[in-house]
Amino acid sequence: MNGIPKNHAHEHGHRHEHARKRSINLGWVNIELESHMHDQASTVSATLCAQADSGRTFEALVGALRTVAHASELAGGIVGHVKGYARAGESFVHASVTDAQHAPACEGDAQLPLNLDTQIQLVAIVLLIDQSELECIVVKALEAL
């Protein structure tokens, strides 16, 4: 394959500090949370597995994105990007927030149900905020749904 051996490793020129993973159960959803620091930015990635009868739609997740942006700014952070997506079969929807002052940009069917058949992801990248604090902000926003 283009002359690169399978066991070839490369350096990205940066490193992720304080990387950690944990699982959280909020009743309506199980979350695999991963976070790390990169330079002065905290990054939190949440993979969600909703219950069959969660009663939530992607629109609720869009609200959580706004909450994350707002709470991050209140904590003194600068939002780089907060985004979410969901896929169920052929249906795909995503939303993105770059600050708390503007409405999220959303593309796709925001009424897509969040259930066992839906792949759901949320990512928050925020400058000048502690990694643990951003984790708490993300979890609290999802708890409120």
DSSP file (Angstrom, degrees, kcal/mol; ACC not computed):
  #  RESIDUE AA STRUCTURE BP1 BP2  ACC     N-H-->O    O-->H-N    N-H-->O    O-->H-N    TCO  KAPPA ALPHA  PHI   PSI    X-CA   Y-CA   Z-CA
    1    1 A M    >         0   0    0      0, 0.0     3,-2.2     0, 0.0     0, 0.0   0.000 360.0 360.0 360.0 106.9    0.0    0.0    0.0
    2    2 A N  T 3   -     0   0    0      1,-0.3     0, 0.0     0, 0.0     0, 0.0   0.691 360.0 -73.1  34.4  35.2    1.8    3.1   -1.4
    3    3 A G  T 3  S+     0   0    0      1,-0.2    -1,-0.3     0, 0.0     0, 0.0   0.516  99.5 127.2  73.5   6.2    5.1    1.7   -0.1
    4    4 A I    <   -     0   0    0     -3,-2.2    -1,-0.2     4,-0.0     4,-0.0  -0.865  60.6-124.4 -99.4 121.9    4.5    2.4    3.6
    5    5 A P    >   -     0   0    0      0, 0.0     3,-1.8     0, 0.0    -1,-0.0  -0.273  18.0-119.9 -62.7 150.1    4.9   -0.7    5.8
    6    6 A K  T 3  S+     0   0    0      1,-0.3    -2,-0.0     3,-0.0     0, 0.0   0.828 113.0  51.6 -59.2 -33.9    2.0   -1.7    8.0
    7    7 A N  T 3  S+     0   0    0      2,-0.1    -1,-0.3     0, 0.0     2,-0.2   0.254  80.4 133.0 -90.9  14.7    3.9   -1.2   11.2
    8    8 A H    <   -     0   0    0     -3,-1.8     2,-0.3    -4,-0.0    -4,-0.0  -0.468  36.7-167.0 -68.4 129.3    5.1    2.3   10.2
    9    9 A A        -     0   0    0     -2,-0.2     2,-0.3     2,-0.0    -2,-0.1  -0.860   3.6-169.9-114.3 153.1    4.7    4.8   13.0
   10   10 A H        -     0   0    0     -2,-0.3     2,-0.4     0, 0.0    -2,-0.0  -0.952  21.1-120.2-140.1 162.1    4.9    8.6   12.7
   11   11 A E        -     0   0    0     -2,-0.3     4,-0.1     1,-0.1    -2,-0.0  -0.862   8.1-156.3-103.8 133.4    5.1   11.6   15.0
   12   12 A H        -     0   0    0     -2,-0.4    -1,-0.1     2,-0.4     3,-0.1   0.574  40.9-117.5 -83.1 -10.5    2.4   14.3   14.8
   13   13 A G  S    S+     0   0    0      1,-0.3     2,-0.3     0, 0.0    -2,-0.0   0.542  89.8  64.0  83.4   5.2    4.7   17.0   16.2
   14   14 A H        -     0   0    0      2,-0.0    -2,-0.4    24,-0.0     2,-0.4  -0.953  68.1-143.1-149.0 167.3    2.4   17.4   19.3
   15   15 A R        -     0   0    0     -2,-0.3     2,-0.6    -3,-0.1    24,-0.4  -0.987  15.1-126.0-138.3 150.6    1.2   15.4   22.2
   16   16 A H        -     0   0    0     -2,-0.4     3,-0.4    22,-0.1     2,-0.3  -0.832  30.7-152.9 -94.5 123.9   -2.0   15.0   24.1
   17   17 A E  E     +A   37   0A   0     20,-2.4    20,-2.8    -2,-0.6    -2,-0.0  -0.687  66.4   7.4 -99.6 150.2   -1.4   15.5   27.8
   18   18 A H  E    S-     0   0A   0     -2,-0.3    -1,-0.2    18,-0.2     2,-0.1   0.820  78.6-176.2  55.6  37.7   -3.5   14.0   30.7
   19   19 A A  E     +     0   0A   0     -3,-0.4     2,-0.3    17,-0.1    17,-0.2  -0.432   8.5 167.2 -66.3 136.3   -5.5   11.8   28.4
   20   20 A R  E     -A   35   0A   0     15,-2.4    15,-2.5    -2,-0.1     2,-0.3  -0.992  21.9-158.2-150.7 157.0   -8.2    9.9   30.3
   21   21 A K  E     +A   34   0A   0     -2,-0.3     2,-0.3    13,-0.2    13,-0.2  -0.968  15.8 163.8-133.7 148.1  -11.3    7.8   29.7
   22   22 A R  E     -A   33   0A   0     11,-2.3    11,-3.1    -2,-0.3     2,-0.4  -0.981  29.0-126.1-158.9 158.7  -14.3    6.9   31.8
   23   23 A S  E     -A   32   0A   0     -2,-0.3     2,-0.4     9,-0.2     9,-0.2  -0.878  23.1-172.1-109.1 141.3  -17.8    5.6   31.5
   24   24 A I  E     -A   31   0A   0      7,-2.6     7,-3.4    -2,-0.4     2,-0.5  -0.997  11.8-155.1-134.4 135.7  -20.9    7.4   32.9
   25   25 A N  E     +A   30   0A   0     -2,-0.4     5,-0.2     5,-0.2    -2,-0.0  -0.960  13.9 174.7-111.7 121.2  -24.5    6.1   33.1
   26   26 A L        -     0   0    0      3,-3.0     2,-1.5    -2,-0.5     4,-0.1   0.182  51.0-111.9-107.0  15.0  -27.1    8.9   33.2
   27   27 A G  S    S+     0   0    0      2,-0.3     3,-0.1     1,-0.2    -1,-0.0  -0.464 113.8  47.8  89.2 -65.7  -30.1    6.6   33.1
   28   28 A W  S    S+     0   0    0     -2,-1.5    23,-2.7     1,-0.2     2,-0.3   0.660 123.8  22.4 -81.5 -15.5  -31.4    7.6   29.7
   29   29 A V  E     - B   0  50A   0     21,-0.3    -3,-3.0    25,-0.0     2,-0.4  -0.999  62.4-140.4-153.2 144.2  -27.9    7.2   28.2
   30   30 A N  E     -AB  25  49A   0     19,-2.2    19,-2.7    -2,-0.3     2,-0.4  -0.898  28.2-158.2-100.9 137.9  -24.5    5.6   28.7
   31   31 A I  E     -AB  24  48A   0     -7,-3.4    -7,-2.6    -2,-0.4     2,-0.7  -0.963  18.6-158.1-124.3 132.0  -21.5    7.8   27.9
   32   32 A E  E     -AB  23  47A   0     15,-2.5    15,-2.3    -2,-0.4     2,-0.5  -0.939  26.4-164.8-101.5 109.6  -18.0    6.9   27.0
   33   33 A L  E     +AB  22  46A   0    -11,-3.1   -11,-2.3    -2,-0.7     2,-0.4  -0.839  12.6 178.7-104.5 128.9  -16.1   10.1   27.9
   34   34 A E  E     +AB  21  45A   0     11,-2.8    11,-3.2    -2,-0.5     2,-0.3  -0.981   7.1 173.2-125.1 140.4  -12.6   10.8   26.7
   35   35 A S  E     +AB  20  44A   0    -15,-2.5   -15,-2.4    -2,-0.4     2,-0.3  -0.990   5.9 160.8-145.7 155.1  -10.6   13.9   27.4
   36   36 A H  E     - B   0  43A   0      7,-2.0     7,-2.7    -2,-0.3     2,-0.4  -0.978  33.1-114.3-161.1 166.3   -7.2   15.4   26.9
   37   37 A M  E     -AB  17  42A   0    -20,-2.8   -20,-2.4    -2,-0.3     2,-0.4  -0.867  22.2-175.2-105.1 142.3   -5.2   18.6   26.9
   38   38 A H  E >   - B   0  41A   0      3,-2.7     3,-2.3    -2,-0.4     2,-0.3  -0.913  66.4 -50.5-138.6 110.5   -3.6   19.9   23.7
   39   39 A D  T 3  S-     0   0    0    -24,-0.4   -22,-0.1    -2,-0.4   -25,-0.0  -0.490 123.6 -23.3  56.4-119.5   -1.5   23.0   24.2
   40   40 A Q  T 3  S+     0   0    0     -2,-0.3    88,-2.2    -3,-0.1    89,-0.4   0.204 119.9  97.1-104.3  15.6   -3.9   25.3   26.0
   41   41 A A  E <   -BC  38 127A   0     -3,-2.3    -3,-2.7    86,-0.2     2,-0.4  -0.866  60.1-148.8-109.1 138.1   -7.1   23.6   24.8
   42   42 A S  E     -BC  37 126A   0     84,-3.0    84,-2.5    -2,-0.4     2,-0.4  -0.857  15.3-162.9 -97.0 138.4   -9.2   21.0   26.6
   43   43 A T  E     -BC  36 125A   0     -7,-2.7    -7,-2.0    -2,-0.4     2,-0.4  -0.989   8.4-176.2-125.5 129.3  -10.9   18.5   24.5
   44   44 A V  E     -BC  35 124A   0     80,-2.5    80,-2.8    -2,-0.4     2,-0.5  -0.993   2.9-171.1-125.2 128.2  -13.8   16.3   25.6
   45   45 A S  E     -BC  34 123A   0    -11,-3.2   -11,-2.8    -2,-0.4     2,-0.5  -0.977   3.3-168.8-119.5 129.3  -15.3   13.7   23.3
   46   46 A A  E     -BC  33 122A   0     76,-3.3    76,-2.3    -2,-0.5     2,-0.6  -0.973   8.8-164.1-123.6 121.2  -18.5   11.8   24.4
   47   47 A T  E     -BC  32 121A   0    -15,-2.3   -15,-2.5    -2,-0.5     2,-0.4  -0.922  20.9-155.7-100.4 121.1  -19.9    8.8   22.6
   48   48 A L  E     -BC  31 120A   0     72,-2.1    72,-0.9    -2,-0.6     2,-0.5  -0.792  19.8-170.6-105.9 139.2  -23.5    8.3   23.6
   49   49 A C  E     -B   30   0A   0    -19,-2.7   -19,-2.2    -2,-0.4    67,-0.1  -0.885  22.0-157.3-124.7  97.6  -25.5    5.1   23.7
   50   50 A A  E     -B   29   0A   0     65,-0.5   -21,-0.3    -2,-0.5    68,-0.1  -0.351  20.8-105.2 -75.8 153.9  -29.1    6.1   24.4
   51   51 A Q    >   -     0   0    0    -23,-2.7     3,-1.4    64,-0.1     4,-0.2  -0.342  35.5-105.6 -70.8 159.6  -31.7    3.7   25.8
   52   52 A A  T 3  S+     0   0    0      1,-0.3     3,-0.2    63,-0.2    65,-0.1   0.844 120.1  34.4 -57.3 -36.3  -34.4    2.4   23.4
   53   53 A D  T 3  S+     0   0    0      1,-0.2    -1,-0.3    62,-0.1    62,-0.1  -0.257  73.0 138.5-115.0  45.4  -37.0    4.6   24.9
   54   54 A S    <   -     0   0    0     -3,-1.4    -1,-0.2    60,-0.3    -2,-0.1   0.798  51.1-146.1 -62.8 -28.5  -34.9    7.7   25.8
   55   55 A G        +     0   0    0      1,-0.3     2,-0.3    -3,-0.2    -1,-0.1   0.597  57.9 119.8  72.9   9.8  -37.7   10.0   24.5
   56   56 A R  E     -G  114   0B   0     58,-0.6    58,-3.2   -28,-0.1    -1,-0.3  -0.784  46.4-159.2-109.8 152.4  -35.0   12.5   23.3
   57   57 A T  E >>  -G  113   0B   0     -2,-0.3     3,-1.2    56,-0.3     4,-1.0  -0.715  40.2 -97.5-118.0 172.9  -34.3   13.8   19.8
   58   58 A F  H 3> S+     0   0    0     54,-1.9     4,-2.1     1,-0.3    53,-0.2   0.807 119.0  70.8 -60.6 -28.9  -31.2   15.3   18.3
   59   59 A E  H 3> S+     0   0    0     51,-2.1     4,-1.6     1,-0.2    -1,-0.3   0.868  94.9  53.4 -56.6 -37.0  -32.8   18.7   19.0
   60   60 A A  H <> S+     0   0    0     -3,-1.2     4,-1.7    50,-0.2    -1,-0.2   0.896 106.3  52.4 -63.9 -39.9  -32.2   18.1   22.7
   61   61 A L  H  X S+     0   0    0     -4,-1.0     4,-2.0     1,-0.2    -2,-0.2   0.867 103.8  56.9 -64.6 -35.8  -28.5   17.4   22.0
   62   62 A V  H  X S+     0   0    0     -4,-2.1     4,-1.9     1,-0.2    -1,-0.2   0.900 105.0  52.4 -60.9 -39.6  -28.3   20.8   20.1
   63   63 A G  H  X S+     0   0    0     -4,-1.6     4,-2.2     1,-0.2    -1,-0.2   0.886 106.8  52.6 -61.4 -38.7  -29.5   22.4   23.4
   64   64 A A  H  X S+     0   0    0     -4,-1.7     4,-2.5     2,-0.2    -2,-0.2   0.872 105.0  55.3 -65.2 -36.5  -26.7   20.6   25.2
   65   65 A L  H  X S+     0   0    0     -4,-2.0     4,-2.3     2,-0.2    -2,-0.2   0.934 109.2  47.0 -60.8 -45.5  -24.2   22.0   22.7
   66   66 A R  H  X S+     0   0    0     -4,-1.9     4,-2.8     1,-0.2    -2,-0.2   0.906 111.0  52.2 -61.8 -42.0  -25.4   25.5   23.5
   67   67 A T  H  X S+     0   0    0     -4,-2.2     4,-2.9     2,-0.2     5,-0.3   0.909 108.7  50.2 -61.2 -43.3  -25.3   24.8   27.2
   68   68 A V  H  X S+     0   0    0     -4,-2.5     4,-2.3     2,-0.2    -1,-0.2   0.927 112.4  47.0 -61.3 -45.8  -21.7   23.6   26.9
   69   69 A A  H  X S+     0   0    0     -4,-2.3     4,-2.1     2,-0.2    31,-0.3   0.936 115.2  45.7 -62.1 -46.5  -20.6   26.7   25.0
   70   70 A H  H  X S+     0   0    0     -4,-2.8     4,-2.3     1,-0.2    -2,-0.2   0.943 115.2  45.2 -63.6 -49.3  -22.4   29.1   27.4
   71   71 A A  H  X S+     0   0    0     -4,-2.9     4,-1.5     1,-0.2    -1,-0.2   0.861 111.4  54.2 -64.4 -35.8  -21.1   27.4   30.6
   72   72 A S  H  <>S+     0   0    0     -4,-2.3     5,-2.7    -5,-0.3    -1,-0.2   0.916 110.1  46.1 -64.4 -43.0  -17.6   27.2   29.1
   73   73 A E  H ><5S+     0   0    0     -4,-2.1     3,-1.6     1,-0.2    -2,-0.2   0.887 109.6  54.1 -67.7 -38.3  -17.6   31.0   28.5
   74   74 A L  H 3<5S+     0   0    0     -4,-2.3    -1,-0.2     1,-0.3    -2,-0.2   0.828 105.6  55.1 -62.6 -30.6  -18.9   31.7   31.9
   75   75 A A  T 3<5S-     0   0    0     -4,-1.5    -1,-0.3    -5,-0.2    -2,-0.2   0.409 128.7 -98.5 -83.0   2.1  -16.0   29.7   33.3
   76   76 A G  T < 5S+     0   0    0     -3,-1.6    -3,-0.2     1,-0.3    -2,-0.1   0.525  79.9 135.2  95.5   5.9  -13.5   31.9   31.4
   77   77 A G      < -     0   0    0     -5,-2.7     2,-0.5    -6,-0.2    -1,-0.3  -0.415  51.9-133.5 -85.3 162.9  -13.0   29.6   28.5
   78   78 A I  E     -D  127   0A   0     49,-2.3    49,-3.1    -2,-0.1     2,-0.4  -0.979  26.5-127.6-115.4 118.4  -12.9   30.5   24.8
   79   79 A V  E     +D  126   0A   0     -2,-0.5    47,-0.2    47,-0.2     3,-0.1  -0.493  29.6 175.1 -70.9 122.7  -15.0   28.1   22.7
   80   80 A G  E    S-     0   0A   0     45,-2.6     2,-0.3    -2,-0.4    46,-0.2   0.874  70.1 -30.4 -85.5 -51.0  -13.0   26.6   19.8
   81   81 A H  E     -D  125   0A   0     44,-2.1    44,-3.2     2,-0.0     2,-0.4  -0.897  47.7-170.5-168.6 135.8  -15.8   24.3   18.7
   82   82 A V  E     +DE 124  97A   0     15,-2.3    15,-2.8    -2,-0.3     2,-0.3  -0.983  29.0 162.5-129.2 120.4  -18.6   22.3   20.2
   83   83 A K  E     -DE 123  96A   0     40,-2.8    40,-2.9    -2,-0.4     2,-0.3  -0.950  18.7-172.4-141.0 158.4  -20.3   19.9   17.8
   84   84 A G  E     -DE 122  95A   0     11,-2.3    11,-2.5    -2,-0.3     2,-0.3  -0.988   2.4-175.8-146.0 153.7  -22.5   16.9   17.8
   85   85 A Y  E     -DE 121  94A   0     36,-2.3    36,-2.4    -2,-0.3     2,-0.3  -0.986   5.1-166.1-147.0 159.1  -23.7   14.4   15.3
   86   86 A A  E     -DE 120  93A   0      7,-2.5     7,-2.4    -2,-0.3     2,-0.4  -0.995   2.7-170.0-144.9 143.7  -26.1   11.5   15.1
   87   87 A R  E     +DE 119  92A   0     32,-2.2    32,-3.2    -2,-0.3     2,-0.4  -0.999   9.5 172.3-136.9 133.0  -26.6    8.8   12.5
   88   88 A A  E >   - E   0  91A   0      3,-2.4     3,-2.3    -2,-0.4     2,-0.3  -0.902  68.8 -54.1-138.9 108.3  -29.4    6.2   12.3
   89   89 A G  T 3  S-     0   0    0     28,-0.4    -1,-0.0    -2,-0.4    29,-0.0  -0.449 124.3 -14.6  60.9-122.6  -29.4    4.1    9.1
   90   90 A E  T 3  S+     0   0    0     -2,-0.3     2,-0.4    -3,-0.1    -1,-0.3   0.532 117.0  99.5 -88.0  -7.8  -29.4    6.6    6.2
   91   91 A S  E <   +E   88   0A   0     -3,-2.3    -3,-2.4    17,-0.0     2,-0.4  -0.660  48.0 174.5 -85.9 133.5  -30.4    9.5    8.4
   92   92 A F  E     +E   87   0A   0     -2,-0.4    17,-0.4    -5,-0.2     2,-0.3  -1.000   5.5 173.5-139.6 136.9  -27.6   11.9    9.5
   93   93 A V  E     +E   86   0A   0     -7,-2.4    -7,-2.5    -2,-0.4     2,-0.3  -0.998   2.9 178.2-142.5 143.2  -27.7   15.2   11.4
   94   94 A H  E     -EF  85 107A   0     13,-2.4    13,-2.9    -2,-0.3     2,-0.3  -0.987   6.5-168.4-144.3 156.9  -25.0   17.4   12.8
   95   95 A A  E     -EF  84 106A   0    -11,-2.5   -11,-2.3    -2,-0.3     2,-0.3  -0.978   3.7-163.7-143.7 154.0  -24.8   20.7   14.7
   96   96 A S  E     -EF  83 105A   0      9,-2.1     9,-2.6    -2,-0.3     2,-0.4  -1.000   4.7-170.6-144.6 139.6  -22.0   23.1   15.5
   97   97 A V  E     +E   82   0A   0    -15,-2.8   -15,-2.3    -2,-0.3     3,-0.1  -0.997   9.8 176.3-130.6 134.2  -21.5   25.9   18.0
   98   98 A T  S    S+     0   0    0     -2,-0.4     2,-0.3     1,-0.4    -1,-0.1   0.498  73.5   0.5-114.8  -8.5  -18.5   28.3   18.0
   99   99 A D    >   -     0   0    0      3,-0.3     3,-0.6   -17,-0.1    -1,-0.4  -0.964  69.9-108.9-166.9 167.7  -19.7   30.6   20.8
  100  100 A A  T 3  S+     0   0    0    -31,-0.3   -30,-0.1    -2,-0.3   -31,-0.0   0.640 107.9  65.5 -78.2 -14.0  -22.6   31.2   23.2
  101  101 A Q  T 3  S+     0   0    0    -32,-0.1     2,-0.4     2,-0.1    -1,-0.2   0.683  94.7  62.5 -84.3 -17.8  -23.9   34.2   21.4
  102  102 A H  S <  S-     0   0    0     -3,-0.6    -3,-0.3   -36,-0.0    -4,-0.1  -0.837  86.9-108.6-113.8 147.3  -24.9   32.6   18.1
  103  103 A A        -     0   0    0     -2,-0.4    -2,-0.1     1,-0.1    -7,-0.0  -0.365  47.5 -95.2 -65.3 147.3  -27.4   29.9   17.4
  104  104 A P        -     0   0    0      0, 0.0     2,-0.6     0, 0.0    -7,-0.2  -0.346  31.7-122.4 -63.0 143.2  -26.0   26.5   16.5
  105  105 A A  E     -F   96   0A   0     -9,-2.6    -9,-2.1    -3,-0.1     2,-0.4  -0.798  38.2-174.1 -83.6 124.4  -25.6   25.7   12.8
  106  106 A C  E     -F   95   0A   0     -2,-0.6     2,-0.4   -11,-0.2   -11,-0.2  -0.974  14.5-175.2-128.4 136.1  -27.6   22.5   12.3
  107  107 A E  E     +F   94   0A   0    -13,-2.9   -13,-2.4    -2,-0.4     2,-0.2  -0.992  53.1  20.3-133.0 126.7  -27.9   20.4    9.2
  108  108 A G  S    S-     0   0    0     -2,-0.4     2,-1.0   -15,-0.2   -15,-0.2  -0.666 107.2 -28.0 113.6-171.7  -30.3   17.4    8.9
  109  109 A D    >   -     0   0    0    -17,-0.4     3,-1.8    -2,-0.2   -51,-0.2  -0.696  47.0-169.5 -86.0 101.7  -33.4   16.3   10.7
  110  110 A A  T 3  S+     0   0    0     -2,-1.0   -51,-2.1     1,-0.3   -50,-0.2   0.633  83.9  67.3 -66.5 -12.7  -33.2   17.7   14.3
  111  111 A Q  T 3   +     0   0    0    -53,-0.2    -1,-0.3   -54,-0.2    -2,-0.1   0.326  68.1 134.2 -88.9   8.2  -36.2   15.5   15.2
  112  112 A L    <   -     0   0    0     -3,-1.8   -54,-1.9     1,-0.1   -53,-0.2  -0.406  61.9-117.9 -57.9 123.6  -34.0   12.3   14.7
  113  113 A P  E     -G   57   0B   0      0, 0.0     2,-0.8     0, 0.0   -56,-0.3  -0.384  14.3-135.5 -67.9 141.0  -34.8   10.1   17.8
  114  114 A L  E     +G   56   0B   0    -58,-3.2   -58,-0.6    -2,-0.1   -60,-0.3  -0.869  54.5 123.8 -95.7 108.0  -31.9    9.3   20.1
  115  115 A N  S >  S-     0   0    0     -2,-0.8     3,-2.0   -65,-0.1   -65,-0.5  -0.763  77.3 -64.3-147.9-168.6  -32.2    5.6   20.8
  116  116 A L  T 3  S+     0   0    0      1,-0.3   -64,-0.1    -2,-0.2   -65,-0.1   0.773 128.2  54.4 -59.0 -27.8  -30.3    2.3   20.6
  117  117 A D  T 3  S+     0   0    0    -65,-0.1     2,-0.5   -29,-0.1   -28,-0.4   0.428  93.0  90.7 -86.7   1.5  -30.2    2.4   16.8
  118  118 A T    <   -     0   0    0     -3,-2.0     2,-0.5   -30,-0.1   -68,-0.4  -0.866  65.4-147.0-108.3 126.0  -28.6    5.9   16.8
  119  119 A Q  E     - D   0  87A   0    -32,-3.2   -32,-2.2    -2,-0.5     2,-0.4  -0.786  27.7-173.4 -83.9 127.2  -24.8    6.6   16.8
  120  120 A I  E     +CD  48  86A   0    -72,-0.9   -72,-2.1    -2,-0.5     2,-0.4  -0.982  11.5 175.0-132.2 134.5  -24.3    9.8   18.7
  121  121 A Q  E     -CD  47  85A   0    -36,-2.4   -36,-2.3    -2,-0.4     2,-0.4  -0.997   8.0-173.7-139.0 141.6  -21.1   11.8   19.3
  122  122 A L  E     -CD  46  84A   0    -76,-2.3   -76,-3.3    -2,-0.4     2,-0.4  -0.999   6.3-174.7-132.0 136.3  -20.4   15.1   21.0
  123  123 A V  E     -CD  45  83A   0    -40,-2.9   -40,-2.8    -2,-0.4     2,-0.4  -0.999   3.4-171.3-133.6 133.3  -17.1   16.9   21.0
  124  124 A A  E     -CD  44  82A   0    -80,-2.8   -80,-2.5    -2,-0.4     2,-0.5  -0.991   3.5-176.4-125.4 127.5  -16.1   20.1   22.8
  125  125 A I  E     +CD  43  81A   0    -44,-3.2   -45,-2.6    -2,-0.4   -44,-2.1  -0.979  15.1 170.3-122.2 115.9  -12.8   22.0   22.3
  126  126 A V  E >   -CD  42  79A   0    -84,-2.5   -84,-3.0    -2,-0.5     3,-0.5  -0.991  23.5-139.7-134.2 130.5  -12.3   24.9   24.6
  127  127 A L  E 3  S+CD  41  78A   0    -49,-3.1   -49,-2.3    -2,-0.4   -86,-0.2  -0.558  80.2  15.2 -83.6 150.1   -9.3   27.1   25.2
  128  128 A L  T 3  S+     0   0    0    -88,-2.2     2,-0.4   -51,-0.2    -1,-0.2   0.784  96.9 110.2  62.0  34.4   -8.2   28.3   28.6
  129  129 A I  S <  S-     0   0    0     -3,-0.5    -1,-0.2   -89,-0.4    -3,-0.1  -0.994  73.5-103.3-137.0 145.1  -10.4   26.0   30.7
  130  130 A D     >  -     0   0    0     -2,-0.4     4,-2.4     1,-0.1     5,-0.2  -0.388  25.3-128.0 -67.2 140.8   -9.3   23.1   32.9
  131  131 A Q  H  > S+     0   0    0      1,-0.2     4,-2.2     2,-0.2     5,-0.1   0.900 109.6  49.7 -56.2 -45.3   -9.9   19.6   31.4
  132  132 A S  H  > S+     0   0    0      1,-0.2     4,-2.2     2,-0.2    -1,-0.2   0.886 109.7  51.7 -63.8 -38.4  -11.8   18.4   34.5
  133  133 A E  H  > S+     0   0    0      2,-0.2     4,-2.3     1,-0.2    -1,-0.2   0.907 109.3  49.2 -65.9 -41.2  -14.0   21.5   34.4
  134  134 A L  H  X S+     0   0    0     -4,-2.4     4,-2.4     2,-0.2    -2,-0.2   0.893 108.7  53.8 -65.6 -38.3  -14.9   20.9   30.8
  135  135 A E  H  X S+     0   0    0     -4,-2.2     4,-2.6    -5,-0.2    -2,-0.2   0.942 110.0  47.8 -57.8 -47.1  -15.7   17.3   31.5
  136  136 A C  H  X S+     0   0    0     -4,-2.2     4,-2.7     1,-0.2     5,-0.2   0.897 110.3  51.9 -61.8 -41.3  -18.1   18.4   34.3
  137  137 A I  H  X S+     0   0    0     -4,-2.3     4,-2.1     2,-0.2    -1,-0.2   0.921 111.5  46.8 -61.5 -44.8  -19.7   21.0   32.0
  138  138 A V  H  X S+     0   0    0     -4,-2.4     4,-1.9     2,-0.2    -2,-0.2   0.935 114.1  46.8 -64.0 -47.2  -20.3   18.4   29.3
  139  139 A V  H  X S+     0   0    0     -4,-2.6     4,-2.5     1,-0.2    -2,-0.2   0.922 112.1  50.1 -63.3 -44.1  -21.7   15.8   31.7
  140  140 A K  H  X S+     0   0    0     -4,-2.7     4,-1.7     1,-0.2    -1,-0.2   0.885 109.0  52.5 -62.2 -38.5  -24.0   18.4   33.4
  141  141 A A  H  < S+     0   0    0     -4,-2.1     4,-0.2    -5,-0.2    -1,-0.2   0.886 112.7  44.6 -64.8 -37.6  -25.3   19.5   30.0
  142  142 A L  H >< S+     0   0    0     -4,-1.9     3,-1.1     1,-0.2    -2,-0.2   0.843 109.2  56.1 -75.1 -33.3  -26.2   15.9   29.1
  143  143 A E  H 3< S+     0   0    0     -4,-2.5    -2,-0.2     1,-0.2    -1,-0.2   0.849 101.3  59.5 -62.4 -33.9  -27.7   15.3   32.6
  144  144 A A  T 3<        0   0    0     -4,-1.7    -1,-0.2     1,-0.3    -2,-0.2   0.585 360.0 360.0 -74.7  -9.3  -30.1   18.2   32.0
  145  145 A L    <         0   0    0     -3,-1.1    -1,-0.3    -4,-0.2    -2,-0.1   0.501 360.0 360.0 -74.8 360.0  -31.6   16.6   28.9
